[in-house]
C-alpha cells in the first residue's frame, strides 16, 4: 500500500495502536491458571481490545478509497501492490507455523491438512476459521479490495458506499442463512466508515482534530460498553477523520515518532503476535512448568508486547518492505513497457 495517504502520521499511529490493542487483548491468554489478583490489566483493552480490528477496517476504507478514486487508477497496479503487500509476510508466518509442528508446537485445535492450509493461504473467504486464526480479518479485507476495485472506477466512491450500505443493511435487517463470502456482514460498516471519512474529509476539516479524536474514542467506548449497533463504525469515522486532520509537528518527536514508525510494521505485528503468544504457553505445558510468581504477570505481559514489536519491526525490514518495493518495481516496469510500446519505431 504505497499511497501517499497511508503516510499520514496520524493514520500510521492509528495502525500501530490498533495492532497493539489486538495484541494486548490476546495477551490475556498468557495468564490462564494465574491468580486473578495478580493481573492488573488496562480496563477496556482487556475485554475489548479486539475493536482494534474494526479500526483497522476503517483505516483500510479510507486508504482504499483514496487509491480507487484516482483519475489514473489502474486495476493491474492495484492488484499487484495488494498481492505484494498482503501475501509474502503472511505466507512466511504460515510457513513458520507449519515448521513448528514437528517440534510439538502446533495451533491448539487446528487442522494441518494440506488442502485446508493451501486454501487458507489464498485469503479467499471460507465459512469456517482459517488455518491461522487471526487472519479471518484478512479475508474480509480481500473481499473489500475486490469490491472497491470493481465498483469505484465505474460508479465512483458514492456507488461503492451505496453498495456497502445495502449489504450492511441486508445483514442487519435480514441476515442470510447462506454463506455470502463475507459480502453480507455488518462488520463491513467499518470499511464504509473509512470511505465516508475520505469522501467527507474536507467537510469535517473545520472541526478541530482533538474533537474528532475524542468523539471517536467515545464511540468505541459506546461500542464496547453499551453495545450500541454501529457505534463502532461511527467511532471509526470520527477517529480516522481526526487522525487524518491531526497534522501535528509532534508526530516527529519522541514516543509519537516511534508510534508512527511502528505503523509501518503494524501488519507484521498483527500477524506475528499470536505465534509469539502460544509458543511459550505450549512450551510451559510440555515441560509442566508452573506459572511464575503472580507479581511477574504484568512485567511478562509488557515484555511479550515489547518482544512482539521488535520482531515485527524485523519482519517489516526484511520481508514486508522488500516485497512491497518489489511489487512497486514490477508496476513501474510494466508502465515503462507500456510507454515504450506506445511510441512508434523511429521516433
C-alpha positions in Angstrom: 0.0 0.0 0.0 2.1 2.8 -1.2 -0.5 5.5 -1.5 0.5 8.9 -0.1 -2.5 8.9 2.3 -1.0 6.0 4.1 1.9 8.1 5.1 -0.2 10.5 7.1 1.4 10.3 10.5 -1.9 10.2 12.3 -3.1 7.2 10.3 0.3 5.5 10.9 0.0 6.0 14.6 -3.6 4.7 14.4 -2.4 1.5 12.7 0.2 0.9 15.5 -2.4 1.5 18.2 -4.9 -0.9 16.6 -2.3 -3.7 16.3 -1.2 -3.1 19.9 -4.8 -3.2 21.1 -5.3 -6.6 19.5 -2.0 -7.9 20.8 -2.9 -6.7 24.3 -6.3 -8.3 24.1 -4.8 -11.6 23.2 -2.0 -11.3 25.8 -4.6 -12.3 28.4 -4.2 -15.9 27.1 -0.8 -15.9 28.8 -2.4 -15.9 32.2 -4.7 -18.9 32.1 -4.3 -20.5 35.5 -2.7 -17.5 37.2 -4.3 -16.0 40.3 -6.7 -13.3 39.2 -5.5 -10.9 41.9 -2.0 -10.9 40.3 -3.3 -9.4 37.0 -3.8 -5.7 36.6 -4.9 -5.3 33.0 -5.8 -2.0 31.4 -9.6 -1.6 31.8 -11.3 -1.8 28.4 -8.4 -3.2 26.5 -8.6 -6.5 28.4 -12.2 -7.1 27.3 -12.5 -5.1 24.1 -9.0 -4.8 22.5 -10.4 -6.7 19.6 -12.0 -3.5 18.4 -8.6 -2.7 17.0 -9.6 -4.9 14.1 -12.6 -2.7 13.4 -10.4 0.3 13.4 -8.0 -1.4 11.0 -11.0 -1.8 8.7 -11.9 1.9 9.0 -8.3 2.9 8.1 -8.4 0.5 5.1 -11.7 2.1 3.9 -10.0 5.5 3.9 -6.8 4.4 2.2 -8.5 2.2 -0.5 -11.0 5.0 -1.2 -8.1 7.4 -1.8 -6.4 4.8 -4.2 -9.5 3.8 -6.2 -10.7 7.4 -6.7 -7.6 8.5 -8.6 -8.1 9.5 -12.2 -5.2 7.3 -13.2 -6.4 4.3 -11.2 -5.0 1.0 -12.7 -6.5 -2.3 -11.8 -3.3 -4.1 -12.7 -1.3 -1.8 -10.4 -3.8 -2.2 -7.6 -3.8 -6.0 -7.7 0.0 -6.3 -7.9 0.5 -3.9 -5.0 -2.1 -5.6 -2.8 -0.6 -9.0 -3.5 2.9 -8.0 -2.6 1.6 -6.1 0.4 -0.6 -8.9 1.9 0.8 -12.3 0.9 4.6 -12.6 1.3 4.8 -11.8 5.0 1.5 -13.8 5.7 2.9 -16.9 3.9 6.1 -16.5 5.9 4.1 -16.7 9.1 2.1 -19.7 7.9 5.3 -21.4 6.9 6.7 -20.8 10.4 3.6 -22.2 11.9 3.8 -25.4 9.9 7.5 -25.8 10.6 7.0 -25.6 14.3 4.5 -28.5 14.3 7.2 -31.3 14.2 8.7 -29.7 17.4 5.4 -30.2 19.1 4.4 -26.5 18.8 1.1 -26.5 17.0 -2.1 -24.5 16.9 -4.4 -26.0 19.5 -7.5 -27.5 17.9 -6.3 -26.6 14.4 -6.2 -28.8 11.3 -3.0 -29.3 9.4 -4.5 -30.9 6.3 -2.6 -29.6 3.2 -5.7 -28.6 1.3 -7.0 -26.6 4.2 -3.7 -24.8 4.7 -3.3 -24.1 1.0 -6.8 -22.7 0.7 -6.3 -20.5 3.8 -3.1 -19.2 2.2 -5.2 -17.7 -0.6 -7.1 -15.5 1.9 -10.3 -16.2 0.0 -13.5 -16.4 2.0 -14.4 -19.6 3.8 -17.2 -20.5 6.2 -15.1 -21.8 9.0 -12.0 -20.5 10.7 -8.8 -20.1 8.6 -5.7 -22.1 9.4 -4.0 -19.2 11.1 -6.9 -17.9 13.2 -6.2 -14.2 13.3 -6.3 -13.9 9.5 -10.1 -14.2 9.5 -10.0 -10.4 9.1 -7.8 -10.6 6.1 -10.5 -12.5 4.2 -12.8 -9.5 4.8 -10.0 -7.2 3.6 -9.6 -9.1 0.3 -13.3 -9.1 -0.3 -13.4 -5.4 0.3 -10.5 -4.8 -2.0 -12.3 -6.7 -4.8 -15.5 -4.7 -4.3 -13.6 -1.4 -4.3 -11.5 -2.2 -7.4 -14.5 -3.3 -9.4 -17.1 -0.7 -8.3 -15.3 2.5 -7.5 -13.8 3.1 -11.0 -17.2 2.7 -12.6 -19.7 4.0 -10.1 -17.4 6.2 -8.0 -17.0 6.3 -4.3 -20.7 7.1 -3.8 -21.5 3.9 -5.7 -19.1 1.9 -3.6 -20.5 3.4 -0.4 -24.1 2.7 -1.5 -23.2 -0.9 -2.3 -21.6 -1.4 1.1 -24.6 0.3 2.8 -27.0 -2.0 1.1 -25.0 -5.1 2.1 -24.7 -4.0 5.7 -28.4 -3.2 5.9 -29.3 -6.6 4.5 -27.1 -8.3 7.1 -28.6 -6.2 9.9 -32.3 -6.4 8.9 -32.5 -9.9 7.5 -29.3 -11.9 8.0 -28.9 -14.5 5.2 -29.0 -18.2 6.0 -26.4 -18.9 3.3 -22.7 -18.3 3.0 -22.3 -14.9 1.4 -18.5 -14.9 1.0 -18.3 -12.2 3.7 -20.2 -9.8 1.5 -23.4 -9.6 3.6 -21.9 -8.7 7.0 -22.5 -5.9 9.4 -18.7 -5.6 10.1 -18.4 -4.2 6.6 -19.8 -1.0 8.1 -16.3 -0.2 9.3 -15.0 -0.1 5.8 -17.9 2.1 4.9 -16.9 4.4 7.8 -13.4 4.8 6.3 -14.8 5.5 2.9 -17.1 8.2 4.2 -14.2 9.7 6.2 -12.3 10.1 2.9 -15.2 11.5 1.0 -16.1 14.0 3.7 -12.6 14.9 4.7 -13.0 18.5 3.5 -16.3 18.9 5.2 -15.0 17.9 8.6 -11.7 19.7 8.3 -13.4 22.7 10.1 -13.7 20.6 13.2 -10.6 20.6 15.4 -8.8 17.3 15.2 -8.8 16.7 19.0 -12.6 17.0 19.0 -12.9 14.4 16.2 -10.5 12.1 18.0 -12.3 12.4 21.3 -15.6 11.7 19.5 -14.1 8.5 18.0 -12.8 7.3 21.4 -16.2 7.9 23.0 -17.8 6.0 20.2 -15.6 3.0 20.7 -16.4 3.1 24.4 -20.1 3.0 23.5 -19.4 0.1 21.2 -17.6 -1.8 24.0 -19.7 -0.9 27.0 -23.2 -0.2 25.6 -23.2 -2.5 22.6 -25.0 0.2 20.5 -25.4 -1.1 16.9 -22.9 0.5 14.5 -21.4 2.7 17.2 -18.0 1.2 16.3 -18.4 2.3 12.7 -19.4 5.8 13.7 -16.4 5.8 16.0 -14.1 4.7 13.2 -15.4 7.6 11.0 -14.6 10.2 13.7 -11.3 8.7 14.8 -10.0 8.3 11.2 -11.1 11.8 10.4 -9.4 13.2 13.5 -6.1 11.4 12.9 -6.1 12.5 9.2 -6.7 16.1 10.3 -4.1 15.9 13.0 -1.2 17.5 11.1 0.9 18.0 14.2 4.6 18.6 14.4 4.8 16.4 17.5 4.4 13.3 15.3 8.1 13.6 14.5 9.3 13.6 18.1 9.7 11.2 21.0 7.2 8.4 21.7 4.9 9.6 18.9 7.6 9.3 16.4 8.2 5.7 17.5 4.4 5.1 17.2 4.4 6.4 13.7 7.3 4.1 12.8 5.6 1.1 14.3 2.7 1.9 12.0 4.9 0.6 9.2 5.1 -2.8 10.9 1.6 -2.9 12.2 0.6 -5.7 9.8 3.5 -7.8 10.8 2.7 -7.1 14.5 -0.9 -8.2 13.9 0.3 -11.4 12.2 3.2 -12.5 14.4 1.9 -11.6 17.9 -0.3 -14.7 18.0 2.6 -17.1 17.4 4.7 -15.4 19.9 1.8 -15.8 22.4 1.1 -19.5 22.1 4.7 -20.8 21.7 5.7 -20.1 25.3 2.3 -21.3 26.5 2.9 -24.6 24.7 6.5 -24.9 25.9 5.4 -24.4 29.5 2.7 -27.0 29.0 5.1 -29.6 27.6 7.7 -29.1 30.3 5.0 -28.9 33.0 6.4 -25.6 34.2 4.3 -24.0 36.9 3.3 -20.3 36.3 5.9 -17.9 37.7 5.1 -15.8 40.8 2.0 -13.7 40.4 3.8 -10.4 40.7 5.6 -11.2 37.4 2.3 -11.3 35.4 2.2 -7.7 34.2 6.0 -7.4 33.6 5.8 -10.6 31.5 2.9 -9.1 29.5 4.8 -6.0 28.6 7.9 -8.0 27.9 5.9 -10.1 25.5 4.5 -6.9 23.8 7.9 -5.4 23.5 9.3 -8.6 22.0 6.4 -8.7 19.6 7.1 -5.1 18.5 10.8 -5.9 18.0 10.1 -9.0 15.9 7.5 -7.1 13.8 10.0 -4.4 13.0 12.5 -7.0 11.9 9.8 -8.6 9.7 9.0 -5.2 8.2 12.6 -4.5 7.4 13.5 -7.9 6.0 10.2 -9.2 4.5 7.4 -6.6 4.2 9.3 -3.7 2.8 11.4 -5.6 0.3 8.3 -7.3 -1.0 6.4 -4.0 -1.2 9.3 -2.5 -3.1 9.4 -5.5 -5.4 5.8 -5.0 -6.2 6.4 -1.3 -7.0 9.3 -2.2 -9.3 7.1 -4.6 -11.2 4.4 -2.0 -11.6 6.9 0.6 -12.8 8.5 -1.9 -15.2 5.0 -2.6 -16.7 4.3 1.1 -17.0 7.7 1.7 -18.8 7.0 -1.2 -21.2 3.6 0.2 -22.0 5.0 3.6 -22.7 7.7 2.1 -24.9 5.1 0.2 -26.9 3.1 3.3 -27.4 6.0 5.2 -29.0 6.2 4.4 -32.8 9.6 3.0 -34.0 11.9 5.6 -35.4 10.8 8.4 -33.1 
